[in-house]
């Protein structure tokens, strides 16, 4: 199976972005492949079978979805018509600063992070079928991005970033609106909690709160607290600290970064608090750990 690398598409090191409006021909098969970048797919027209994470789904116009790195997927186009899609490829670092703002939106976290993880559940369809007006709106944004990328006029990079951020915000809003209108996914509480645990694993350095994640899950704080503990075996705070200290320990062993920098990098804004939590989890201070005290 094929693994596509970002440097095959990204021609500028400081602008890891690519967009294409691609036509899948009648009966064409695109073999299983993966990539080391994020891919946003929007179906303009047509119909194709999409295989992803061991499950097969029928795509239709207006479907939109995110494929994170290292996920294998393939397409088989319908026999009677072509399928046209926008493929938007970008590296995780492309919108790094903007992502920090977007991640304050529960609807964005749901659309961009939790839904892709939940596709492992066979009962869950990991696509967002947009309503007709929503489809036209998103398609106009992507067409503008496509034209800017093709023409590369002065300021095109800024226009592309701005348009892509708008797309992500609108897609997050549409996802939330459509869920509230009755298109909620069929996912068990346990699978939903597993996706939250997965999110904390990846975003341990952010100031995640019970209120934020319970609201995202559509649960009360008390209900979320109980279900998270059942899934993770400990409270949200203890689990988050466990992940943070694990990453801090790795940095202490493998780099010569200052303890203060490691504390900040792993999400601790206060060095004294970092030292207390680190000692609680390892039995020694960060400096003692670096000197090998945990091995004695």
Helices and strands as residue ranges (DSSP letters): E 2-4, G 6-8, E 17-24, E 29-35, E 38-45, E 47-52, E 55-60, E 63-67, E 73-77, E 83-90, H 96-102, H 106-109, I 110-114, H 115-118, E 128-129, H 132-151, H 156-180, H 189-202, H 210-217, H 221-232, H 236-254, H 259-265, H 271-282, H 286-290, G 293-295
